[in-house]
Amino acid sequence: MLNRHIDSIIECHYASTKKALLLTGARQTGKTYAIRQYAKHAGMQLVEMNFVLQPETRNIPRGAANVQELLLRISAFANRPLVPGKTLIFFDEIQDYPDIMTWVKALVDEGHFSYALSGSLLGLELQNIRSVPVGYMDEYQMFPLDFEEFIRNIGVTAEVIASVREAWEQQIPVDAYIHEKMMRLFNLYLIVGGMPAAVQKYVDTNDLQLVIREQKAILTLYKKDIAKYDPNNKLYINDIFELIPSELNAKNKRFILKNLNEHIKFSRHENSFVWLRDADMALPTYNVEEPRVPLKLNELRNLFKLFQNDVGLLASQYAGGIQLQILQGDVCINNGAIYENAVAQELHAHSWKLRYFNSKKQGEVDFLLEQDSEIIPLEVKSGKDYQRHVALNNLLTNVEYGIRRSIVLSNENISVKENVLYAPVYMTMFLHHHKQEGPIIYHPELP
């Protein structure tokens, strides 16, 4: 059994509100499992309706005259009475039957039962919902396990993580022994990744061959989803998806459309990239012309890197036994693409918008983070020359940009040099995007 951040979120949700809960995210990120585990631990009777595996369940809401009739049908489907206050009704894979959303308000208002919904972000299915029950449902997006979740599930104690967090916050070196162990675990994470089935397989067996088998099965499922949910564009979408590893392995890592088709134009096939982004199967990272707030105004939407949604899936797509090379710390292989993918995945899970800087005059910086009207450049280095970063220096010395600090992630322990924080790459787990919370009060001056 895997422990996830979402577990406490679900528990707090049902303890504090009667609203329905919707979990969204890419396929195979653990949405269904999370709801089942909550019901089990909370002692709830779970009534589960899966609109993909049980297509007949789509007929249950159709033609129901009112909420009482719908609940009666659900009870008949479950073949047991629904117990007020003790029953959790779970509508799973709602992307195959989004009309169920029109019933959420009435079900919540009826008030006797708890409700959960789960849907994969496949194409436009969840975006075309006819009636979104505003005020009656909370939504959370799930991701593959991040690095902190991963190490907790393979046995790293809370005390060890707390000591590493303290080093991050105080900007002091991590204990050398712990740093070495954390780097080894990070290399393991590059191979296993965060897909729950792959992580569980590793926890159960420690057999990387079985882990890779799980990853290959997930990739096969993704390709079937592409064919099922967007049959008109499936060839281009699948080709784009399969090109991600080789494009990231190129010198500048930017996705080159000519590698897909010599005569292709972005404007004609932009929707294929959008589909992969909306399904959370790929993570586009857009080029920014100027590192100025707000970054969104400086984005070039047709220039981007395309990362895999899970670094373990990416590693499994490379041939030649790259997994063993990573575990053995073979510096001869190019880990740059895999390191960057792991960082992009972590930033995405922590609510950061993914952007990078590239200029012919000033060079390229891997990521630009925007926090509280401040731009923080972030570089990812997999080699020994981690203190060599010409493009980053160009940004820091340009007074027009007003950049006060930057981060370089590498294999080395923490150090600080002027306005650059050098930190171990595993410390990406502490980079959380803090959104403005609470009221924003403003009193205008009246004439």
C-alpha positions as CSV (number, residue, x, y, z in Angstrom):
1,M,0.0,0.0,0.0
2,L,1.4,3.4,-1.0
3,N,1.0,6.5,1.1
4,R,0.3,9.7,-0.8
5,H,-0.1,13.4,-0.1
6,I,-3.6,13.1,-1.5
7,D,-4.6,10.8,1.4
8,S,-4.7,13.6,3.9
9,I,-6.4,15.9,1.4
10,I,-9.2,13.5,0.9
11,E,-9.6,12.9,4.7
12,C,-9.7,16.7,5.4
13,H,-12.2,17.2,2.5
14,Y,-14.8,14.8,3.9
15,A,-14.2,15.9,7.5
16,S,-14.9,19.5,6.6
17,T,-17.5,19.6,3.9
18,K,-20.5,17.8,2.3
19,K,-19.3,18.7,-1.2
20,A,-18.5,16.1,-3.7
21,L,-14.8,15.4,-4.5
22,L,-13.5,15.2,-8.0
23,L,-10.0,13.7,-8.6
24,T,-8.5,14.4,-12.0
25,G,-5.1,13.7,-13.6
26,A,-3.3,11.5,-16.1
27,R,-4.2,7.8,-16.4
28,Q,-2.5,5.5,-13.9
29,T,-1.7,8.1,-11.3
30,G,-3.7,6.5,-8.5
31,K,-7.0,8.3,-8.4
32,T,-9.2,5.2,-8.0
33,Y,-6.9,3.6,-5.5
34,A,-6.9,6.8,-3.4
35,I,-10.7,6.8,-3.1
36,R,-10.8,3.1,-2.3
37,Q,-8.2,3.5,0.4
38,Y,-10.1,6.4,2.0
39,A,-13.3,4.4,2.1
40,K,-11.5,1.4,3.6
41,H,-9.8,3.5,6.4
42,A,-12.9,5.6,7.1
43,G,-15.1,2.5,7.5
44,M,-17.4,3.7,4.6
45,Q,-19.5,1.4,2.4
46,L,-18.2,2.1,-1.1
47,V,-20.5,1.9,-4.1
48,E,-18.3,2.1,-7.2
49,M,-19.6,2.7,-10.7
50,N,-16.9,2.6,-13.4
51,F,-18.1,4.1,-16.7
52,V,-15.3,2.4,-18.7
53,L,-15.1,-1.1,-17.2
54,Q,-18.9,-1.2,-16.5
55,P,-20.4,0.6,-19.5
56,E,-23.9,-0.6,-18.4
57,T,-23.6,1.8,-15.5
58,R,-24.1,4.7,-17.9
59,N,-27.8,3.7,-18.2
60,I,-28.4,4.1,-14.4
61,P,-28.8,7.9,-14.4
62,R,-30.5,8.1,-17.8
63,G,-34.2,8.9,-17.6
64,A,-34.2,9.1,-13.8
65,A,-37.1,11.4,-12.8
66,N,-35.4,12.8,-9.7
67,V,-32.6,12.2,-7.2
68,Q,-34.6,9.7,-5.1
69,E,-35.1,7.5,-8.2
70,L,-31.4,7.8,-9.1
71,L,-30.4,6.7,-5.6
72,L,-32.9,3.8,-5.7
73,R,-31.2,2.6,-9.0
74,I,-27.8,3.0,-7.5
75,S,-28.9,0.9,-4.5
76,A,-30.3,-1.8,-6.9
77,F,-26.9,-1.8,-8.8
78,A,-25.0,-2.2,-5.5
79,N,-27.5,-4.9,-4.5
80,R,-27.6,-3.5,-0.9
81,P,-29.2,-0.6,0.9
82,L,-27.4,2.7,1.0
83,V,-26.6,3.6,4.6
84,P,-27.0,7.4,5.4
85,G,-23.8,8.9,6.7
86,K,-21.8,5.7,6.0
87,T,-22.0,5.3,2.2
88,L,-19.5,6.8,-0.3
89,I,-20.8,6.7,-3.9
90,F,-18.0,6.8,-6.4
91,F,-18.4,7.6,-10.1
92,D,-15.2,6.5,-11.7
93,E,-13.8,7.3,-15.2
94,I,-16.4,10.1,-15.8
95,Q,-14.6,11.2,-19.0
96,D,-16.6,8.4,-20.6
97,Y,-19.9,9.7,-19.1
98,P,-19.5,13.4,-18.2
99,D,-23.3,13.8,-18.1
100,I,-23.2,12.5,-14.5
101,M,-22.0,15.9,-13.5
102,T,-25.4,17.3,-14.0
103,W,-26.6,15.2,-11.0
104,V,-24.0,16.3,-8.5
105,K,-25.8,19.4,-7.2
106,A,-29.0,17.4,-6.5
107,L,-27.1,14.5,-4.9
108,V,-25.2,16.8,-2.6
109,D,-28.3,18.7,-1.7
110,E,-30.1,15.5,-0.8
111,G,-27.5,15.2,1.9
112,H,-27.5,11.6,3.1
113,F,-24.4,10.3,1.3
114,S,-20.9,11.2,0.4
115,Y,-19.7,11.4,-3.2
116,A,-16.5,11.0,-5.1
117,L,-15.8,11.3,-8.8
118,S,-12.7,10.5,-10.8
119,G,-11.7,11.3,-14.4
120,S,-8.7,11.2,-16.6
121,L,-7.7,14.3,-18.4
122,L,-8.1,12.7,-21.9
123,G,-8.5,15.2,-24.7
124,L,-11.5,17.5,-24.2
125,E,-13.8,15.0,-22.6
126,L,-13.8,16.6,-19.1
127,Q,-13.7,20.1,-20.5
128,N,-17.0,19.7,-22.4
129,I,-19.0,19.1,-19.3
130,R,-22.5,20.7,-19.8
131,S,-23.1,21.8,-16.2
132,V,-20.3,22.2,-13.6
133,P,-21.7,22.2,-10.1
134,V,-20.0,25.3,-8.8
135,G,-20.1,25.3,-5.0
136,Y,-21.0,21.7,-4.7
137,M,-17.7,20.0,-5.7
138,D,-14.0,20.5,-5.0
139,E,-11.5,19.3,-7.5
140,Y,-7.9,18.1,-7.0
141,Q,-5.4,17.0,-9.7
142,M,-3.3,14.0,-9.1
143,F,0.2,13.4,-10.4
144,P,2.7,10.6,-10.3
145,L,4.5,10.2,-6.9
146,D,6.9,13.1,-6.4
147,F,10.3,12.4,-5.0
148,E,9.3,12.9,-1.3
149,E,6.4,10.5,-1.7
150,F,8.7,8.0,-3.4
151,I,11.4,8.0,-0.7
152,R,8.8,7.8,2.1
153,N,7.3,4.7,0.5
154,I,10.6,2.9,0.2
155,G,11.4,3.5,3.8
156,V,13.2,6.8,4.3
157,T,12.1,8.2,7.7
158,A,10.4,11.5,8.4
159,E,13.4,12.4,10.6
160,V,15.8,12.1,7.7
161,I,13.6,14.1,5.4
162,A,13.2,16.8,8.1
163,S,17.0,17.0,8.4
164,V,17.4,17.5,4.7
165,R,14.6,20.1,4.7
166,E,16.4,22.0,7.5
167,A,19.6,22.1,5.4
168,W,17.6,23.5,2.5
169,E,15.9,26.1,4.6
170,Q,19.1,27.2,6.3
171,Q,21.2,26.8,3.1
172,I,23.8,24.6,4.9
173,P,25.3,21.3,3.6
174,V,23.5,18.0,4.2
175,D,25.3,15.5,6.3
176,A,27.7,13.8,3.8
177,Y,26.5,10.3,4.4
178,I,22.8,11.3,4.0
179,H,23.6,13.3,0.9
180,E,25.3,10.3,-0.7
181,K,22.3,8.1,0.1
182,M,19.8,10.7,-1.1
183,M,21.6,11.0,-4.5
184,R,21.5,7.2,-4.8
185,L,17.8,7.3,-4.1
186,F,17.3,10.1,-6.7
187,N,19.1,7.9,-9.3
188,L,16.7,5.1,-8.4
189,Y,13.8,7.5,-8.8
190,L,15.0,8.4,-12.3
191,I,14.5,4.7,-13.2
192,V,11.4,3.8,-11.2
193,G,9.6,7.1,-11.6
194,G,6.4,7.9,-9.8
195,M,3.7,5.9,-11.5
196,P,2.0,4.0,-8.6
197,A,2.0,0.6,-10.3
198,A,5.7,0.9,-11.0
199,V,6.5,2.1,-7.5
200,Q,4.4,-0.6,-5.9
201,K,6.2,-3.2,-8.0
202,Y,9.5,-2.0,-6.8
203,V,8.4,-1.9,-3.2
204,D,7.1,-5.4,-3.4
205,T,10.0,-7.0,-5.4
206,N,13.0,-4.6,-5.8
207,D,13.1,-6.1,-9.3
208,L,13.8,-3.4,-11.9
209,Q,12.9,-5.7,-14.8
210,L,9.4,-6.1,-13.4
211,V,9.2,-2.3,-12.9
212,I,10.1,-1.7,-16.5
213,R,7.5,-4.2,-17.5
214,E,4.9,-2.2,-15.6
215,Q,6.1,1.0,-17.3
216,K,5.8,-0.6,-20.8
217,A,2.3,-1.6,-20.0
218,I,1.4,2.0,-19.0
219,L,2.9,3.3,-22.3
220,T,0.8,0.8,-24.2
221,L,-2.3,1.9,-22.4
222,Y,-1.5,5.6,-23.2
223,K,-1.2,4.7,-26.9
224,K,-4.6,3.0,-26.7
225,D,-6.1,6.0,-25.1
226,I,-4.8,8.2,-27.9
227,A,-6.5,6.0,-30.4
228,K,-9.7,5.9,-28.4
229,Y,-10.2,9.5,-27.4
230,D,-8.9,11.3,-30.5
231,P,-9.2,8.8,-33.4
232,N,-9.0,11.6,-36.0
233,N,-5.6,12.8,-34.9
234,K,-4.2,9.6,-33.3
235,L,-1.3,9.2,-35.8
236,Y,0.2,12.6,-35.2
237,I,-0.4,12.5,-31.4
238,N,1.2,9.1,-31.2
239,D,4.2,10.2,-33.3
240,I,4.7,13.3,-31.1
241,F,4.5,11.2,-28.0
242,E,7.0,8.7,-29.2
243,L,9.4,11.4,-30.3
244,I,9.7,12.9,-26.8
245,P,12.7,10.8,-25.7
246,S,14.8,11.5,-28.8
247,E,13.9,15.2,-28.9
248,L,15.0,15.6,-25.2
249,N,18.2,13.8,-26.0
250,A,19.0,16.4,-28.7
251,K,21.5,19.2,-28.0
252,N,19.0,21.9,-27.3
253,K,16.1,19.6,-26.2
254,R,13.6,21.8,-28.0
255,F,10.9,19.9,-29.9
256,I,11.6,20.3,-33.6
257,L,8.5,19.8,-35.8
258,K,10.6,18.9,-38.8
259,N,11.6,15.7,-37.0
260,L,7.9,14.8,-37.1
261,N,7.3,15.8,-40.7
262,E,9.5,17.9,-43.0
263,H,6.6,20.0,-44.2
264,I,4.5,20.2,-41.0
265,K,3.4,23.6,-39.6
266,F,2.7,24.1,-35.9
267,S,-0.5,26.0,-36.6
268,R,-2.0,23.0,-38.3
269,H,-1.2,20.5,-35.6
270,E,-1.1,22.6,-32.4
271,N,-4.2,20.7,-31.2
272,S,-2.2,17.5,-31.1
273,F,0.3,19.0,-28.6
274,V,-2.6,20.6,-26.7
275,W,-4.3,17.1,-26.5
276,L,-1.1,15.6,-24.9
277,R,-0.9,18.6,-22.5
278,D,-4.5,18.4,-21.5
279,A,-4.3,14.7,-20.9
280,D,-1.3,15.4,-18.7
281,M,0.7,12.8,-20.7
282,A,3.3,15.4,-21.7
283,L,4.6,18.6,-20.1
284,P,5.3,21.4,-22.6
285,T,7.8,24.0,-21.3
286,Y,7.4,27.2,-23.2
287,N,10.2,29.6,-24.3
288,V,10.2,33.1,-22.8
289,E,11.8,35.9,-24.7
290,E,12.4,38.2,-21.7
291,P,12.6,37.2,-18.0
292,R,10.1,39.9,-16.9
293,V,6.9,39.7,-14.9
294,P,4.4,38.4,-15.9
295,L,6.2,35.7,-17.8
296,K,3.1,34.6,-19.6
297,L,3.2,37.8,-21.7
298,N,6.6,36.9,-23.0
299,E,5.9,33.2,-23.9
300,L,6.4,32.0,-27.4
301,R,3.8,29.2,-27.7
302,N,5.4,27.7,-30.8
303,L,8.8,27.2,-29.2
304,F,8.9,24.6,-26.4
305,K,10.4,21.6,-24.9
306,L,8.2,18.6,-24.4
307,F,8.8,16.5,-21.3
308,Q,7.4,13.1,-20.4
309,N,4.8,13.2,-17.5
310,D,6.9,10.6,-15.6
311,V,10.7,10.3,-15.6
312,G,10.5,6.5,-15.1
313,L,8.4,6.2,-18.3
314,L,11.0,8.3,-20.1
315,A,13.9,6.1,-18.9
316,S,12.1,3.0,-20.0
317,Q,11.8,4.3,-23.5
318,Y,15.6,4.6,-23.9
319,A,17.4,1.5,-25.1
320,G,20.8,0.1,-24.1
321,G,20.4,-0.6,-20.4
322,I,20.4,3.0,-19.4
323,Q,18.8,2.0,-16.0
324,L,21.9,0.1,-14.9
325,Q,24.2,2.9,-16.1
326,I,22.2,5.4,-14.0
327,L,22.4,3.2,-10.9
328,Q,26.1,2.8,-11.3
329,G,26.6,6.5,-11.6
330,D,28.2,6.2,-15.1
331,V,29.2,9.8,-15.9
332,C,29.9,8.9,-19.5
333,I,26.2,8.8,-20.3
334,N,24.2,12.0,-20.9
335,N,21.8,12.3,-18.0
336,G,20.9,15.9,-18.8
337,A,17.5,15.1,-20.4
338,I,16.5,12.7,-17.6
339,Y,17.5,15.1,-14.9
340,E,15.6,18.0,-16.5
341,N,12.5,15.7,-17.0
342,A,12.6,14.8,-13.3
343,V,12.8,18.5,-12.3
344,A,10.0,19.4,-14.8
345,Q,7.8,16.7,-13.4
346,E,8.4,17.8,-9.8
347,L,7.8,21.5,-10.6
348,H,4.5,20.5,-12.4
349,A,3.3,18.6,-9.4
350,H,4.1,21.5,-7.2
351,S,1.9,23.9,-9.3
352,W,4.7,25.8,-11.1
353,K,4.1,26.9,-14.7
354,L,6.9,25.4,-16.9
355,R,8.9,27.9,-18.8
356,Y,12.5,28.3,-19.9
357,F,14.6,31.2,-21.3
358,N,16.4,31.2,-24.6
359,S,18.1,34.0,-26.4
360,K,20.7,34.0,-29.2
361,K,22.7,36.7,-27.4
362,Q,22.4,35.5,-23.8
363,G,22.0,31.8,-24.1
364,E,19.5,29.3,-22.5
365,V,18.4,28.8,-18.9
366,D,16.5,25.6,-18.1
367,F,13.6,27.0,-16.1
368,L,12.2,30.3,-15.0
369,L,10.1,30.3,-11.9
370,E,7.7,33.2,-11.1
371,Q,6.9,33.7,-7.5
372,D,5.3,36.8,-5.9
373,S,6.3,39.1,-8.8
374,E,9.9,37.7,-8.7
375,I,11.7,35.8,-11.4
376,I,14.0,32.9,-10.2
377,P,16.1,31.3,-12.9
378,L,16.8,27.6,-12.3
379,E,19.5,25.5,-13.9
380,V,19.8,21.7,-13.9
381,K,23.3,20.3,-14.1
382,S,24.1,16.5,-14.3
383,G,27.9,16.8,-14.8
384,K,30.9,18.0,-12.9
385,D,31.0,21.5,-14.3
386,Y,27.9,22.6,-12.4
387,Q,29.4,26.0,-11.6
388,R,29.7,26.9,-15.2
389,H,26.6,28.6,-16.4
390,V,27.2,31.5,-18.8
391,A,23.5,32.1,-19.7
392,L,22.5,32.3,-16.0
393,N,25.4,34.7,-15.4
394,N,24.1,36.9,-18.2
395,L,20.7,37.1,-16.6
396,L,22.1,37.8,-13.2
397,T,24.3,40.6,-14.4
398,N,21.7,42.4,-16.5
399,V,20.4,45.2,-14.2
400,E,17.3,45.7,-16.3
401,Y,15.9,42.3,-15.2
402,G,16.5,42.9,-11.5
403,I,17.0,39.2,-10.7
404,R,18.1,38.9,-7.1
405,R,18.6,35.1,-6.7
406,S,18.9,31.9,-8.7
407,I,19.2,28.1,-8.2
408,V,21.5,25.6,-9.7
409,L,20.5,21.9,-9.1
410,S,23.3,19.3,-9.4
411,N,24.8,16.2,-7.8
412,E,26.8,18.3,-5.3
413,N,25.9,19.3,-1.8
414,I,24.6,22.8,-0.8
415,S,26.7,25.9,-1.2
416,V,26.0,29.5,-1.8
417,K,28.1,31.8,-4.0
418,E,26.9,35.4,-4.2
419,N,23.3,35.2,-5.5
420,V,23.4,31.6,-6.7
421,L,22.2,28.7,-4.5
422,Y,23.8,25.4,-5.5
423,A,21.6,22.6,-4.2
424,P,21.4,18.8,-4.7
425,V,18.9,18.0,-7.4
426,Y,16.8,15.9,-5.0
427,M,16.0,19.2,-3.2
428,T,13.5,20.0,-5.9
429,M,11.0,18.3,-3.6
430,F,11.1,21.5,-1.5
431,L,10.4,23.9,-4.3
432,H,6.7,24.5,-3.8
433,H,4.7,27.3,-5.5
434,H,3.0,29.2,-2.8
435,K,-0.3,30.7,-4.0
436,Q,-1.8,33.8,-2.4
437,E,-4.1,32.6,0.4
438,G,-6.7,34.5,2.4
439,P,-8.4,37.9,1.5
440,I,-6.7,40.6,-0.4
441,I,-7.9,43.8,1.2
442,Y,-7.6,47.1,-0.5
443,H,-9.1,50.4,0.6
444,P,-9.1,53.0,-2.1
445,E,-8.6,56.7,-1.3
446,L,-11.9,58.4,-1.8
447,P,-12.2,62.0,-3.1
